[in-house]
Amino acid sequence: MITTDNRQTTAPTANPREPEAAHVLSEFERLLTEPGCPSCRHVAEIERSFFSWFEIESHTSAEVQAQLRSAMGMCPAHARRLLAGVGEGHVMTIVMREALAGARLALRPDGHVGPCPACESIAFGTRHARTLLIDGLRDPALARQYAEHDGVCLVHLLDVLPAADPPRIKLLAERLLRSLHNRDGTTLVGLLAGLDADAERRAMWRERLPHLSATGSTVQRLNERLELDTCPVCLAAGIAGRDYLEWLVRHSAEHDPSLSTDPGELCAAHLHDVALADPSEEPNRAVQRKRAGRIAQLERFLARLPDAPAPERRRRRSGPDALETIRSELLAAPHCAACHARDGVERAQHDLVAASLGLVTVRDRYERGHGLCVPHARQVSDGPAGRVVRHHADGRLAVIAWEVHETARKYAWAFRHESSGPERGGWLRGLAQIDGRVFEGGPAGAGDDGDG
């Protein structure tokens, strides 16, 4: 490098125990002192820290409030976490004030929805976990310690796969392969799908979904959903997802051979969902199938890894080599039958709502009820139906925003003598009006007071 007095010097040799490197190594070493995926645990620590500071202090900062406004609050999973953590009160009032303002802006033709602030924090934690893993495994002592540890889950192996070099990839893949061969049903799901703190909350709200009639005409069945205080499309999608999981668990218990012909594998979230829904001690057929498929992929990957050409040689090739082919196979997003079952119903019912608003009887009932949540309202194309759903959603949001402001006013000392009215539940209804997926498609709270 060139110094300020123009004398050329050589760059200092990197010392793996310099302050920054030493911090990485010590943090990675700490993660290896406990069982389970070290990357999952690091990301979980980041998430806990985010919500702890959010509840204590950061929800009052202008920057965080601007993020909440841009994102319409938080994504469904993190809205559920916030609901379970803080419930009703001053913090949630601030969150909903900003979320509702952002939702109304998002309904405009030029509206934009930003990323969930909690998701952004967790994405940072995931990137840092990747750095800890790659840099930590360059230390021979920690690499040996890692080889005797549980190792990372499949989710975090796939996350690090594009960035790590072959020696590190080999160590990670071999350790995961040993774990996949040896784990039982309880820990196998975490090994294949990582940690999922939201799984039990999703299960709780799924259990509260109503069971609707399967008789009547198409319009009659739509009108039945419109009578409930929830987004009719989210409700249909939630019921479809629940029904598919119940069908899968039942047919898995019956050892239905047709399950082996389904394409793909369950995604990480649905693997956790089916594990919670299946009371049997043995791994569900879907879990077994994912394990078998991933073991085969990893074995093919490792068989090709020792013969991988050097990076310079790979760059000169005109097409992908065998290593890149199997790496792409590992990284490809799987076809999840549960997602497919839910999403197909969601698309169909969204189209039905938009098509049926041309009928006076449906439109009148729609305008008297909950209507579409903001994401589904935004998906309706311009035209008469689009104007109806956006105008209706904006009106609902405006009233709920007034209720949230009214609740905040009554929190003030000067108004402590006033009794609470129906506005007190506005924040809870607001969560569902912004995004019906918060309650898995069911009505806001489903009879719950929001504290759990």
N, C-alpha and C positions, 0 to 999 in steps of 0.2 A: 504494500500500500504506500501512498505518498504522505509524508508527514508535513506539518505546517512549515518546516524549514527546508522543504524540497528535497530532503534526503530520502532515498528509497530504502525501505526495510522489508523484511519478510514478515508475513502474517504469523502471529503466535500460534503455536500448536494448541488445538482445543484440548482442554483438560476436562475429562468427564466428571470431575468432582468440583468444578467451578461453581459459584453460588447458585446460578440458575439451574445448571445440570444436576447439582446435588439436591436441589429442592425437588426436581422431577423424580429423581431416584428414591428419595426418602418418602415421597408421597405414594409412589408405586409400591414401595416396600411395605408401607402401612396397609395398603389395600390387599396385599397378599397375606396378611396375618389373619384374615377372616375367610371363612368358606364362601363359596358362591362366586359368580362372575364379578371380577373387580371393576369392570367398566360399568356394569349395571349399578353397582353400589355407589360408584363415584357420581353417576348421573342422578341417582336418587338423592344423594347428599346435596347436589346443586338444586334440585327441585325443592327439597325441604327448606334450604336456605332462602330460596326465592320467596316462598310463601310465608316463611317466618318474618322476613323483613317487610314483605308486602303488608302483612297484617299489622305489624308494629309501627311502620313509618312510611314506606315508599308509596303507599296508596295516596298519600297527601301531596306528593311532588307533582309539579306541573308537567314534567316530562312523562311520567308514568300515566297520568291522567290523559295526556294527549295520545299515548299509545292505546289506552283503553277505548278512547273515542274512535280512533282509526280502525280498531279491530272489532268494534261492537262488543266490547267486553273481553271475554276469553272464549276459547274454543269449548265445545261441549264437555270434553273430559276435564279440563281445568276449571270450568264453571261448576261442575259437580264437586270437584275437590274444594273449591272455595265455599260452596254451599255447605258441605260437610264440616268445613273448618270454622267458618265464622257465622254462617246462618244469618238470621235477621240482625240488623244493627247498623251502626254508623258506617262501618267499612263497606258493607254491601250497598248502603244508600249511595255512597260516593261512586262505587263501581257502576251501579245501575244508572245513575245520573249521566255519566259519560257514555256508557254503552248505548243507552236509549238515544242520546243526541247523535252518536255515530251511526246508529241504525237508520235514523231518519235521513241522514245525509246519504247513506248507501242506497236508498231507494230512488235517489235522483238519477236521471239518465246518465250523468257523468260520475255516478257514485263509485267509490273504490273502497275495498275492505282490506285493511292491513293485517299483518301477522299477529297472532296471539302473543302478548308479552311474556307469558309463562313459557310458551313454546320456544320463543327466541332465547330465553335463558337456558332452557334445556338443550337447545341446539348448540349453544356455546359449551355447555358441559359435555356434550357428546364429542365435540371437536377436541376438547381438552383431554378427555378420556382416551381418544385415539393417539394423541401426542404422548401421553403417559405410557401407553402400551408399547408404541414403537420405540420411543427413546429408552424406556425402562428395560426392554428386552435386549438392548445393545450391551448392557452390563452383564458379563458372564455369570456373576454370582446370582443376580436376579433372574436370569434366564434359567439357571438350574433350579432355583426356588419355584419359578413358575411351572416348570415341568412336573413338579410334585404337587402343585396346587390344582384346584378344580378347573381353573382356566376360564376363558371367556365363553359366553353363550354364542349360539349361531348368529344372532342379530348383530353382535359386536364384532364377530369374525368377519361377517360380510361388510360391515362398516369400514374396517381397517384394510380389507383385501386390496382395494385399488392403490393404497398409499404405501404399504409395507413392501420390503424387499423379500426375495425368495427364502433366505434363512429364517427370517421372522415368520413368514407365512407358513413355512414347514412346521415350525415349533407350535404355532397356534392351531393349525389344522390337525396335527397328530394328537395334540392334547384333547381337542374337542372330539375327535374320533374315538379315543379311548373312553371318554365320558359317555358318549352316545351308546357305546356297546354295554356299559356297566350300570347306567342309571335306572332307577325304578320309576313308576308312574308319577309319584309326587314331585320329584325333582326334575323329571324328564321334560315336563312342560316348560319350566323356567329355562332349561338348557336350550330348548328349541326356539322359544319365543321371548326370552328375556323376562325382566320384571314387568308387571302390569298392575300398578296400585289402583287403577280405575276399574279392574275387572269385577270386583265385588260390588262396587257402586252401580255398574251397568246391570249386573244381575238383579240387584234390588229393584231398580226401576223397571226392568223387564217383567218381573213378577207382578208388578202393579198394573200392567197393561190390561185393558178390558178384553173380554171375549165377545165379539160382535156376531150378529146373525149372519148365516151364510145363505139366507133365502132372500127373495125379493128381486126386483129388477135392478139393473145397473144404477139407475138414478136413485132408486129407493135406498140402496146400500150406501151410495155416496151421501145422501141426505142424513143417514144415520150417523155417519162420521162427522158431518158438519154440525150436528147437534152437540157434540162434545167440545169442551173448551180446550182445544188443541189443534195444531196444524193437521189437516186431514191427510196430507201426503206423508208427513213424519209418522203419523199414527199407522198408516198402512204399511210403511216400511218397517216400523218397529215390530208390528204384529208378524209380518212376513219373516223377519229375522228370528223372532222368538219361535215361531212355528217350525222353521227349518232346523233350529238347534234341537227342539224336542223330537222332531222326526229322526234326526241323525243319531241322537242318543238311543232312541227306541230301536232303530234298525241295527245299530252297532251291537246292542245287547242281544239281538236275535241272530247275530252273525250273518247278516244279509250279504250274500256274495256280490250283489250289484254295487255295493259301496266301493269295491275294488276297481270298478270301471269308470268312476268319476275322474275327470281330468284334474291335474294340478294337486294342490294341497291347501289346507286351511292357512290363512294369514295368521300372524302372531296374535292379534286381538281375538280372533275367533277360536284359536287354539285354547286360549285361556277361558273363553266363554264356554266351550264345550267341556273342558275339564271341570269347571264349576257345576255345570248342569248334569254331569254324569256321576252318580254316587258310587259307582263300582270301584273296587280297589285296583283292578288291572287297568293299564293305559287304554284309553278309548281307541277304537280302530283308526280314527283320524290321526291320533297322536302316534300310534304305531306306524301308520303309513308314512307320516312325515319323517319319522326317525329312519325308517328303511330307505326312503328316497334320498335323504341327506347323507346317510352313511355311504351309499353307492356313489353319490357325487363326489364326496370327499376322498374316497378311495381312488377314484379315477383321477382326481386332481393331484393327489400325492404321487400316483404312479407316473404322472407326466412331469411333475415338478423337478426331479433331479436332472432330467434331460433338457430342461429349458435353456434356450440359447441366451447368451449374454445380451444385455439391453442394447448394445450397439448393433449386434447382428440382427436382433428383432426389428430395429428401426429400418434396416435396409430391405426387409422383406416386403413384397408387394401385397401380401394378404395376411390374415391372422394366423398365428401358429397354433399348435395343439393346446398349449398352456392358456393362451388367450381365449380359445374356444371354450374350454371347461371353466375358466374364470368367469366368462360371460354367462355360462349356464348357471353357475352358482349365484350370480348377482341378479339374474332375471327375476322380476316380480312374479310370484306364482299366481296361477289362476285359482282363486278362492271360491269354492262352490257356495259358501255361505254368503259372501259378498255379492256373488252373482244373483242368488235367490232374492236377496233384499233389494239390490239396486234395480233389478228388472221390474219389481213391483213398484218401486219408487218412481221410476220413469213413466210407467204406464198410468199410475194414479195422478201424477202431475199433469200428464196430457189430458186425462179425463176431466180434471177440475177446470183446466183452461177451456176445453171444448164445451163443457156443460154450463158455463156461465152465460152462454147465449140463451138458455132457458130461463124464463122469468121466475119459475118456482125455485130453481136452484139458486139463482142470483139473489132473490129475496132472502132465502135462508142463509146464504153465504154472508151477506152483509149484516145479518143480525148476530152472527157468531164470531168465532175466533179468526177464521180465515187462514191463509197461508202465512207461515213464518217468513222472516225477511229473506233468507237465502232462496226459498222456493218462489217468493214473490218476484225476486230479481230475475229469475229464470223464465218468467212468462214473457213472451215476445211482445213487442209493441202492437197496439191495436185495442179494441174495446175491452178484451179480457185483461190485458196488461194494465190499462188505466183503472179498471175496477179493483184489481188486487193491490196495486200500489197505493191508490187513494185510501182504500180500506185499511191496509197495513199502517200507513202513516197516521191515520186517524186513531187507530188503536194505540199506537206508540205514543201519540201526543197525550192521550188521556192517562196512560200509565206513567208517563214522565211527570204529569201534574201530580199524580198520586205520590210518586217518589219525592217530589219537592215538598208536598204537603206533609209527608211523614217526617222529612228533615226539619220542617218548620216546627212541628210539634215536639221534636227532640229538644228545642231551645228552652232554656229556663223560664223565659217570659211567658211561654205557652204551656207550661207543665200542667195547668189546671184543666186543659182541654182533653176530653177523652178521645181515644183512637177510634177511627171509623174503618170502613172497608178499604180505605187507601193503604192501610198497613200491609196488606198482602200484595200491593202493586209490584214490589220488587220481584216477588216470586213469579207472578204472571208475566212480568217483563222478560224473565229468563226464557220462558217458553215462546213468547211472542217474537223475540229476536231469533231464536233457533230452537225448534221443537225437538231436536236431537238431545238436548240437555237432559230431558226426562225419558229418553229412548222412545219418544213419540207420544207418550201419555200426557194427560192433563197435568198442569203445573202442581207439583207437590202430591198429587193423587191422594189427597186427604191427609198428607203429612204436614207438620208445622214448619218444615224446612230446617230443623235443627239437626237432623241426621241424614 
